[in-house]
Amino acid sequence: MKYLLPLILLCLISCGHKKTDLERRAEEVRKEKADKQKRIENNKQRHKTDSLAAIAWGDAIFSMTKDETLKTKAFCGGDVYDNIIEMNYERLFAFREAFDLPLLYSIKAYFVKGQLENIFIDSRKVGARDFTKLERECIILKNQFYRIYGQPKSTNDVSFSGFNSDGNQHVASFSVEGRLFKDITIELQKDEYDYSYHISISGRTTRELLEEWILKSQDDKNPDDVVIYSF
């Protein structure tokens, strides 16, 4: 009997060690899975950020050449003027109707040294009595950008008397920052007694990401409609 007790204690200690080892290994496995999931989520977020930054408008990507831009759904059939491609009327009209923007006048792709670097969105000019309509469209556009890009970097309440000495009034700005960058600025402009809004979207991307996007666009079997991701 005197030998039995030490054996029982030894057995209990051994089992306790085994249990501790199993628990430690289980914790290591849980940690490895959590770290792997975190890496996956970080990669997804980085890819999303890069994609948002790379998109100029619709399926047009920053750093595209004019020829590449004219092959996109967004600017196919657009009018070409020196360093500008203006979206064709049918596409512009579809976008204007989809988002209820009757004052929208033009969407233009602007090229610097042969590469797409800016998108300019402009309303037609209106008089003072239509200022509230202009204000309404600015709010619609700001909300659409907010839906995609989150909180604006800066924002102001629009007012009829809020123009600076240069005739500009800042409405909102958004930015995407990561390996790439993208800046979006919404402004109201005043010229004598005429009022309009102007949106500038600027950025650059790498040729590697650009070529990856071009291949993806060529394989896209969706209908010829880029309204849903134009922003």
DOKETI-569343 format. One record per residue: x, y, z of N, C-alpha, C in turn; residue in one letter. Coordinates in Angstrom, 1 decimal, padded with zeros to 4 digits. Layout:
// residues N
n.x|n.y|n.z|ca.x|ca.y|ca.z|c.x|c.y|c.z|residuo
X|Y|Z|X|Y|Z|X|Y|Z|A
...
This chain:
// residues 231
n.x|n.y|n.z|ca.x|ca.y|ca.z|c.x|c.y|c.z|residuo
000.8|-001.2|000.0|000.0|000.0|000.0|000.9|001.3|000.0|M
002.0|001.1|000.7|002.9|002.3|000.8|003.5|002.6|-000.6|K
003.6|001.6|-001.5|004.1|001.9|-002.8|003.0|002.4|-003.8|Y
001.8|002.1|-003.4|000.7|002.4|-004.3|000.4|003.9|-004.4|L
000.5|004.6|-003.3|000.2|006.0|-003.3|001.1|006.8|-004.2|L
002.5|006.6|-004.1|003.4|007.3|-005.0|003.1|007.1|-006.4|P
002.7|005.8|-006.8|002.4|005.5|-008.2|001.2|006.3|-008.6|L
000.2|006.4|-007.8|-001.1|007.1|-008.1|-000.7|008.6|-008.3|I
000.1|009.2|-007.4|000.5|010.6|-007.5|001.3|010.8|-008.8|L
002.2|009.9|-009.1|003.0|010.0|-010.3|002.1|010.0|-011.6|L
001.1|009.1|-011.5|000.1|009.0|-012.6|-000.7|010.3|-012.8|C
-001.1|010.8|-011.7|-001.9|012.1|-011.8|-001.1|013.2|-012.3|L
000.2|013.3|-011.8|001.1|014.4|-012.3|001.4|014.2|-013.8|I
001.6|013.0|-014.2|001.8|012.7|-015.7|000.6|013.1|-016.5|S
-000.6|012.7|-016.0|-001.8|013.1|-016.8|-002.0|014.6|-016.8|C
-001.6|015.3|-015.7|-001.7|016.7|-015.6|-000.8|017.4|-016.7|G
000.4|016.8|-016.8|001.4|017.4|-017.7|000.8|017.2|-019.2|H
000.3|016.0|-019.4|-000.2|015.7|-020.8|-001.4|016.7|-021.1|K
-002.2|016.9|-020.1|-003.4|017.8|-020.3|-002.9|019.2|-020.6|K
-001.9|019.6|-019.8|-001.3|021.0|-020.0|-000.7|021.1|-021.4|T
000.0|020.1|-021.9|000.7|020.1|-023.2|-000.4|020.1|-024.3|D
-001.5|019.4|-024.1|-002.6|019.4|-025.1|-003.2|020.8|-025.2|L
-003.4|021.4|-024.0|-004.1|022.7|-023.9|-003.1|023.7|-024.6|E
-001.8|023.6|-024.3|-000.9|024.5|-024.9|-000.9|024.4|-026.4|R
-000.9|023.2|-026.9|-000.9|022.9|-028.4|-002.2|023.5|-029.0|R
-003.3|023.2|-028.3|-004.6|023.7|-028.8|-004.6|025.2|-028.9|A
-004.0|025.9|-027.9|-003.9|027.4|-027.9|-003.0|027.8|-029.0|E
-001.9|027.1|-029.3|-001.0|027.5|-030.4|-001.7|027.4|-031.7|E
-002.5|026.3|-031.9|-003.3|026.1|-033.1|-004.3|027.2|-033.3|V
-005.0|027.6|-032.2|-006.0|028.7|-032.3|-005.3|030.0|-032.7|R
-004.1|030.2|-032.1|-003.4|031.5|-032.4|-002.9|031.5|-033.9|K
-002.5|030.3|-034.3|-002.0|030.2|-035.7|-003.2|030.5|-036.7|E
-004.4|029.9|-036.4|-005.6|030.2|-037.2|-006.0|031.6|-037.2|K
-005.9|032.2|-036.0|-006.3|033.6|-035.8|-005.3|034.5|-036.6|A
-004.0|034.2|-036.5|-003.0|035.0|-037.3|-003.2|034.9|-038.8|D
-003.5|033.7|-039.2|-003.8|033.4|-040.6|-005.0|034.2|-041.1|K
-006.0|034.2|-040.3|-007.3|034.9|-040.7|-007.0|036.4|-040.7|Q
-006.2|036.9|-039.8|-005.9|038.3|-039.7|-005.1|038.7|-041.0|K
-004.2|037.8|-041.4|-003.4|038.1|-042.6|-004.3|038.1|-043.9|R
-005.3|037.2|-043.9|-006.2|037.1|-045.0|-007.0|038.4|-045.1|I
-007.5|038.8|-043.9|-008.4|040.1|-043.8|-007.6|041.3|-044.2|E
-006.3|041.4|-043.7|-005.4|042.5|-044.1|-005.2|042.5|-045.6|N
-005.0|041.4|-046.2|-004.7|041.3|-047.6|-006.0|041.7|-048.4|N
-007.1|041.3|-047.9|-008.4|041.7|-048.5|-008.6|043.2|-048.4|K
-008.3|043.8|-047.3|-008.5|045.2|-047.1|-007.5|046.0|-047.9|Q
-006.2|045.5|-048.0|-005.2|046.1|-048.9|-005.6|046.1|-050.3|R
-006.2|044.9|-050.8|-006.6|044.8|-052.1|-007.8|045.7|-052.4|H
-008.7|045.8|-051.5|-009.8|046.7|-051.6|-009.4|048.2|-051.7|K
-008.5|048.6|-050.8|-007.9|049.9|-050.8|-007.2|050.2|-052.2|T
-006.4|049.3|-052.6|-005.7|049.5|-053.9|-006.6|049.6|-055.0|D
-007.7|048.8|-055.0|-008.7|048.8|-056.1|-009.4|050.2|-056.1|S
-009.8|050.6|-055.0|-010.5|051.9|-054.9|-009.6|053.1|-055.3|L
-008.3|053.0|-055.0|-007.4|054.0|-055.4|-007.1|054.0|-056.9|A
-007.1|052.8|-057.4|-006.7|052.6|-058.9|-007.8|053.1|-059.8|A
-009.1|052.9|-059.4|-010.2|053.2|-060.2|-010.3|054.7|-060.4|I
-010.3|055.2|-061.7|-010.5|056.6|-062.0|-012.0|056.9|-062.1|A
-012.7|056.1|-062.9|-014.2|056.2|-063.1|-014.7|054.9|-063.8|W
-015.6|054.2|-063.2|-016.1|053.0|-063.8|-015.0|052.0|-063.9|G
-014.8|051.5|-065.2|-013.7|050.6|-065.4|-012.5|051.3|-066.0|D
-012.5|052.6|-066.0|-011.3|053.4|-066.4|-010.3|053.5|-065.2|A
-009.1|053.2|-065.4|-008.1|053.1|-064.4|-007.0|054.2|-064.6|I
-006.6|054.8|-063.5|-005.5|055.8|-063.6|-004.3|055.2|-064.3|F
-003.6|056.0|-065.1|-002.4|055.7|-065.8|-002.7|055.0|-067.1|S
-004.0|054.7|-067.5|-004.3|054.2|-068.8|-003.9|055.2|-069.9|M
-003.6|054.7|-071.1|-003.4|055.6|-072.2|-004.8|056.0|-072.8|T
-004.8|056.9|-073.7|-006.0|057.3|-074.4|-006.7|056.1|-075.1|K
-005.9|055.3|-075.8|-006.4|054.1|-076.5|-007.0|053.2|-075.5|D
-006.3|052.9|-074.4|-006.9|052.0|-073.4|-008.2|052.5|-072.8|E
-008.2|053.8|-072.5|-009.4|054.4|-071.9|-010.6|054.4|-072.9|T
-010.3|054.6|-074.2|-011.4|054.5|-075.2|-012.0|053.1|-075.3|L
-011.3|052.1|-074.8|-011.7|050.7|-074.9|-012.6|050.3|-073.7|K
-012.6|051.2|-072.7|-013.4|050.9|-071.5|-014.9|051.2|-071.7|T
-015.7|050.6|-070.9|-017.2|050.8|-071.0|-017.5|052.2|-070.7|K
-016.8|052.8|-069.7|-017.1|054.1|-069.2|-016.9|055.2|-070.3|A
-015.8|055.1|-071.1|-015.5|056.1|-072.1|-015.5|055.6|-073.5|F
-016.0|054.5|-073.8|-016.1|054.0|-075.1|-017.0|054.9|-076.0|C
-016.5|055.3|-077.1|-017.3|056.2|-078.0|-017.2|057.7|-077.6|G
-016.3|058.0|-076.6|-016.2|059.4|-076.1|-015.6|060.3|-077.1|G
-015.8|061.6|-077.0|-015.2|062.6|-077.8|-013.8|062.9|-077.4|D
-012.8|063.0|-078.3|-011.4|063.2|-077.9|-011.0|064.6|-078.3|V
-010.4|065.3|-077.3|-009.9|066.7|-077.5|-008.5|066.8|-076.9|Y
-007.5|066.8|-077.7|-006.1|066.9|-077.2|-005.9|066.0|-076.0|D
-005.9|066.5|-074.7|-005.6|065.7|-073.5|-006.9|065.3|-072.8|N
-008.0|065.4|-073.5|-009.3|065.1|-072.8|-010.1|064.1|-073.6|I
-010.8|063.2|-072.9|-011.8|062.3|-073.5|-013.1|062.6|-072.8|I
-014.1|063.1|-073.4|-015.4|063.4|-072.8|-016.4|062.3|-073.0|E
-017.0|061.8|-071.9|-017.9|060.7|-072.0|-019.0|061.0|-073.0|M
-019.4|060.0|-073.7|-020.5|060.2|-074.7|-021.8|060.5|-074.1|N
-022.7|061.1|-074.8|-024.0|061.5|-074.3|-024.8|060.4|-073.7|Y
-024.9|059.3|-074.4|-025.7|058.2|-074.0|-025.3|057.7|-072.6|E
-024.0|057.5|-072.4|-023.5|057.1|-071.1|-023.7|058.1|-070.0|R
-023.5|059.4|-070.4|-023.7|060.5|-069.4|-025.2|060.6|-069.0|L
-026.1|060.4|-070.0|-027.5|060.5|-069.8|-028.0|059.4|-068.8|F
-027.4|058.2|-069.1|-027.8|057.0|-068.2|-027.3|057.3|-066.8|A
-026.2|057.8|-066.6|-025.7|058.1|-065.2|-026.5|059.2|-064.6|F
-026.8|060.2|-065.4|-027.6|061.4|-064.9|-029.0|060.9|-064.4|R
-029.6|060.0|-065.2|-030.9|059.5|-064.8|-030.9|058.6|-063.6|E
-029.8|057.7|-063.6|-029.7|056.7|-062.5|-029.6|057.4|-061.1|A
-028.9|058.5|-061.1|-028.7|059.2|-059.8|-029.5|060.5|-059.6|F
-030.4|060.8|-060.6|-031.2|062.0|-060.5|-030.4|063.2|-060.4|D
-029.6|063.5|-061.4|-028.7|064.6|-061.5|-028.9|065.4|-062.8|L
-030.1|066.1|-062.8|-030.4|066.8|-064.1|-029.5|067.9|-064.5|P
-028.7|068.5|-063.5|-027.8|069.6|-063.8|-026.4|069.1|-064.3|L
-026.2|067.8|-064.2|-024.9|067.2|-064.6|-024.7|067.5|-066.1|L
-023.5|068.1|-066.4|-023.2|068.5|-067.8|-022.2|067.7|-068.5|Y
-021.1|067.3|-067.8|-020.0|066.5|-068.4|-019.2|065.7|-067.4|S
-018.7|064.6|-067.9|-017.7|063.8|-067.2|-016.5|063.6|-068.2|I
-015.3|064.1|-067.8|-014.2|064.1|-068.7|-013.0|063.4|-068.0|K
-012.2|062.6|-068.9|-011.0|062.0|-068.5|-009.9|062.9|-069.0|A
-008.9|063.3|-068.1|-007.9|064.2|-068.4|-006.5|063.5|-068.3|Y
-005.7|063.7|-069.4|-004.4|063.0|-069.5|-003.2|063.9|-069.3|F
-002.2|063.4|-068.6|-001.0|064.1|-068.4|000.1|063.2|-069.0|V
000.9|063.7|-069.9|002.0|062.9|-070.6|001.4|061.6|-071.1|K
000.2|061.6|-071.6|-000.4|060.5|-072.3|-001.0|059.5|-071.3|G
-001.1|059.8|-070.0|-001.6|058.8|-069.1|-002.8|059.5|-068.3|Q
-003.8|058.7|-068.0|-005.0|059.2|-067.3|-004.6|059.6|-065.9|L
-004.9|060.8|-065.6|-004.5|061.3|-064.2|-005.7|062.0|-063.5|E
-006.7|062.4|-064.2|-007.8|063.1|-063.5|-009.1|062.8|-064.2|N
-010.2|062.8|-063.4|-011.6|062.8|-063.9|-012.2|064.1|-063.4|I
-012.8|064.9|-064.3|-013.5|066.1|-064.0|-015.0|066.0|-064.2|F
-015.8|066.3|-063.2|-017.2|066.2|-063.3|-017.8|067.6|-063.1|I
-018.6|068.1|-064.1|-019.1|069.5|-064.0|-020.6|069.5|-064.3|D
-021.2|070.5|-063.6|-022.6|070.7|-063.8|-022.7|071.9|-064.9|S
-023.9|072.1|-065.4|-024.1|073.3|-066.2|-024.3|074.4|-065.3|R
-024.1|075.7|-065.8|-024.2|076.9|-065.0|-025.7|077.2|-064.8|K
-026.0|077.7|-063.6|-027.4|078.1|-063.3|-027.4|079.4|-062.6|V
-028.6|080.1|-062.6|-028.7|081.3|-061.9|-029.0|081.1|-060.4|G
-029.1|082.3|-059.7|-029.3|082.2|-058.3|-030.6|081.5|-057.9|A
-031.6|081.6|-058.7|-032.9|081.0|-058.3|-032.8|079.5|-058.3|R
-031.8|078.9|-059.0|-031.7|077.4|-059.1|-030.5|076.9|-058.2|D
-030.1|077.8|-057.3|-029.0|077.4|-056.4|-029.3|076.2|-055.5|F
-030.6|076.2|-055.0|-031.0|075.0|-054.2|-030.9|073.7|-054.9|T
-031.2|073.7|-056.2|-031.1|072.5|-057.1|-029.6|072.1|-057.2|K
-028.8|073.1|-057.3|-027.3|072.8|-057.3|-026.9|072.2|-056.0|L
-027.3|072.8|-054.9|-027.0|072.3|-053.6|-027.5|070.9|-053.4|E
-028.7|070.6|-053.9|-029.2|069.2|-053.7|-028.4|068.2|-054.4|R
-027.9|068.5|-055.7|-027.1|067.6|-056.4|-025.7|067.4|-055.7|E
-025.2|068.4|-055.1|-023.9|068.3|-054.4|-024.1|067.3|-053.2|C
-025.2|067.4|-052.6|-025.5|066.5|-051.4|-025.6|065.0|-051.9|I
-026.3|064.8|-053.0|-026.4|063.5|-053.6|-025.1|062.9|-053.9|I
-024.2|063.7|-054.6|-022.9|063.3|-055.0|-022.0|063.0|-053.8|L
-022.1|063.9|-052.8|-021.3|063.7|-051.6|-021.7|062.4|-050.9|K
-023.0|062.1|-050.8|-023.5|060.9|-050.2|-023.1|059.7|-050.9|N
-023.0|059.7|-052.2|-022.6|058.6|-053.0|-021.1|058.3|-052.8|Q
-020.3|059.4|-052.7|-018.9|059.2|-052.4|-018.7|058.6|-051.0|F
-019.5|059.1|-050.0|-019.5|058.6|-048.7|-019.8|057.1|-048.6|Y
-020.8|056.7|-049.4|-021.1|055.3|-049.4|-020.0|054.4|-049.8|R
-019.1|054.9|-050.7|-018.0|054.1|-051.1|-016.7|054.3|-050.3|I
-016.4|055.5|-049.9|-015.2|055.9|-049.3|-015.2|056.2|-047.8|Y
-016.4|056.2|-047.3|-016.5|056.4|-045.8|-016.5|057.9|-045.5|G
-016.1|058.2|-044.3|-016.2|059.6|-043.8|-015.3|060.5|-044.7|Q
-015.7|061.7|-045.1|-014.9|062.6|-045.8|-013.7|063.1|-045.0|P
-012.7|063.5|-045.7|-011.5|064.1|-045.0|-011.9|065.4|-044.5|K
-012.7|066.1|-045.3|-013.2|067.4|-044.8|-014.6|067.7|-045.4|S
-015.4|068.4|-044.8|-016.8|068.7|-045.3|-017.3|070.0|-044.7|T
-018.1|070.7|-045.5|-018.7|072.0|-045.1|-020.1|072.0|-045.5|N
-020.9|072.8|-044.7|-022.3|073.0|-045.1|-022.3|074.1|-046.2|D
-023.1|073.7|-047.3|-023.2|074.6|-048.4|-024.1|075.8|-048.1|V
-023.7|077.0|-048.5|-024.6|078.2|-048.4|-024.4|079.1|-049.5|S
-025.5|079.9|-049.8|-025.5|080.8|-050.9|-024.4|081.9|-050.7|F
-024.0|082.2|-049.5|-023.0|083.3|-049.2|-021.7|082.7|-048.8|S
-021.5|081.4|-049.0|-020.2|080.8|-048.5|-019.1|080.8|-049.5|G
-019.1|081.6|-050.5|-018.0|081.6|-051.5|-016.9|082.5|-051.1|F
-015.6|082.1|-051.3|-014.5|082.9|-051.0|-014.3|083.9|-052.1|N
-013.2|084.7|-052.0|-013.0|085.8|-052.9|-012.7|085.3|-054.3|S
-012.3|084.1|-054.5|-012.0|083.5|-055.8|-013.2|082.9|-056.4|D
-014.4|082.9|-055.7|-015.6|082.4|-056.2|-015.7|080.9|-056.0|G
-015.0|080.3|-055.1|-015.0|078.9|-054.8|-015.6|078.6|-053.4|N
-016.3|077.5|-053.3|-016.8|077.0|-052.0|-016.6|075.5|-051.8|Q
-015.8|075.2|-050.8|-015.4|073.8|-050.6|-016.7|073.0|-050.0|H
-017.0|071.9|-050.7|-018.1|071.1|-050.2|-017.6|069.9|-049.4|V
-016.7|069.1|-050.0|-016.2|068.0|-049.3|-015.0|067.4|-050.0|A
-014.2|066.7|-049.3|-013.1|066.0|-050.0|-012.9|064.6|-049.3|S
-012.5|063.6|-050.2|-012.3|062.2|-049.7|-010.9|061.8|-050.2|F
-010.3|060.8|-049.5|-009.0|060.3|-050.0|-008.9|058.8|-049.7|S
-008.1|058.2|-050.5|-007.8|056.8|-050.3|-006.3|056.7|-050.3|V
-005.7|056.2|-049.2|-004.3|056.2|-049.0|-003.8|054.8|-048.6|E
-002.8|054.3|-049.3|-002.2|053.0|-049.1|-001.0|052.9|-049.9|G
-000.8|051.9|-050.6|000.3|051.8|-051.6|000.1|052.8|-052.7|R
-001.2|053.1|-053.0|-001.6|054.0|-054.0|-002.4|055.1|-053.3|L
-002.7|056.2|-054.1|-003.4|057.3|-053.5|-004.5|057.7|-054.5|F
-005.5|058.4|-053.9|-006.6|058.9|-054.7|-007.3|060.1|-053.9|K
-007.4|061.2|-054.6|-008.1|062.4|-053.9|-009.3|062.8|-054.7|D
-010.4|063.1|-053.9|-011.6|063.5|-054.5|-012.0|064.8|-053.9|I
-012.3|065.9|-054.7|-012.7|067.2|-054.2|-014.0|067.6|-054.8|T
-014.9|068.1|-054.0|-016.2|068.6|-054.5|-016.2|070.1|-054.2|I
-016.5|070.9|-055.2|-016.5|072.4|-055.0|-017.7|073.0|-055.7|E
-018.2|074.1|-055.1|-019.2|074.9|-055.8|-018.4|076.1|-056.4|L
-018.8|076.6|-057.5|-018.1|077.7|-058.1|-019.1|078.8|-058.5|Q
-018.6|080.0|-058.4|-019.4|081.2|-058.7|-018.7|082.0|-059.8|K
-019.4|082.4|-060.8|-018.8|083.2|-061.9|-019.8|084.3|-062.2|D
-019.6|085.5|-061.7|-020.5|086.6|-061.8|-021.9|086.2|-061.1|E
-022.9|086.0|-061.9|-024.2|085.6|-061.4|-024.5|084.1|-061.7|Y
-023.5|083.4|-062.2|-023.7|082.0|-062.5|-023.1|081.0|-061.5|D
-023.7|079.9|-061.2|-023.3|079.0|-060.2|-023.2|077.6|-060.8|Y
-022.2|076.8|-060.4|-022.0|075.4|-060.9|-021.2|074.6|-059.8|S
-021.2|073.3|-060.0|-020.3|072.5|-059.2|-019.2|071.8|-060.0|Y
-018.1|071.5|-059.4|-017.0|070.9|-060.1|-016.4|069.9|-059.1|H
-016.2|068.6|-059.7|-015.6|067.6|-058.9|-014.3|067.1|-059.6|I
-013.3|067.0|-058.8|-012.0|066.6|-059.3|-011.6|065.3|-058.6|S
-011.2|064.2|-059.5|-010.8|063.0|-058.9|-009.4|062.7|-059.5|I
-008.4|062.6|-058.7|-007.0|062.5|-059.2|-006.3|061.3|-058.5|S
-005.4|060.7|-059.2|-004.6|059.6|-058.7|-003.6|059.0|-059.7|G
-002.9|058.0|-059.2|-002.0|057.3|-060.1|-002.0|055.8|-059.7|R
-001.6|054.9|-060.5|-001.4|053.5|-060.2|-000.2|053.0|-060.8|T
000.1|051.7|-060.5|001.3|051.0|-061.1|000.9|050.3|-062.4|T
001.8|050.1|-063.2|001.5|049.4|-064.5|001.1|048.0|-064.2|R
001.6|047.4|-063.2|001.3|046.0|-062.9|-000.2|045.9|-062.5|E
-000.7|046.8|-061.6|-002.1|046.8|-061.2|-003.0|047.1|-062.4|L
-002.5|048.1|-063.2|-003.3|048.5|-064.4|-003.5|047.3|-065.4|L
-002.4|046.6|-065.7|-002.5|045.4|-066.6|-003.4|044.3|-066.0|E
-003.3|044.2|-064.7|-004.2|043.2|-064.0|-005.7|043.6|-064.2|E
-005.9|044.9|-064.0|-007.3|045.3|-064.1|-007.8|045.2|-065.6|W
-007.0|045.5|-066.5|-007.4|045.4|-067.9|-007.8|044.0|-068.3|I
-007.0|043.0|-067.8|-007.3|041.6|-068.1|-008.6|041.2|-067.4|L
-008.8|041.7|-066.2|-010.1|041.5|-065.5|-011.3|042.1|-066.3|K
-011.1|043.3|-066.8|-012.2|043.9|-067.5|-012.5|043.2|-068.8|S
-011.5|042.7|-069.5|-011.7|041.9|-070.7|-012.5|040.6|-070.5|Q
-012.3|040.1|-069.3|-013.0|038.8|-068.9|-014.4|039.0|-068.3|D
-014.7|040.3|-068.1|-016.0|040.7|-067.4|-017.2|040.3|-068.4|D
-018.0|039.5|-067.9|-019.2|039.1|-068.7|-020.5|039.8|-068.2|K
-020.3|040.8|-067.4|-021.5|041.6|-066.9|-022.0|042.5|-068.1|N
-023.3|042.9|-068.0|-023.8|043.8|-069.0|-023.0|045.0|-069.2|P
-023.1|045.7|-070.3|-022.3|046.9|-070.6|-022.9|048.1|-069.8|D
-022.6|048.1|-068.5|-023.2|049.1|-067.7|-022.3|049.3|-066.5|D
-021.7|050.5|-066.4|-020.7|050.7|-065.3|-021.3|051.7|-064.3|V
-022.6|052.0|-064.4|-023.2|052.9|-063.4|-023.0|052.5|-062.0|V
-023.2|051.2|-061.7|-023.2|050.7|-060.4|-021.8|050.9|-059.6|I
-020.7|051.0|-060.4|-019.5|051.3|-059.7|-018.7|052.5|-060.3|Y
-019.5|053.5|-060.8|-018.9|054.6|-061.4|-018.2|055.5|-060.3|S
-018.7|055.5|-059.1|-018.1|056.3|-058.1|-016.8|055.7|-057.5|F
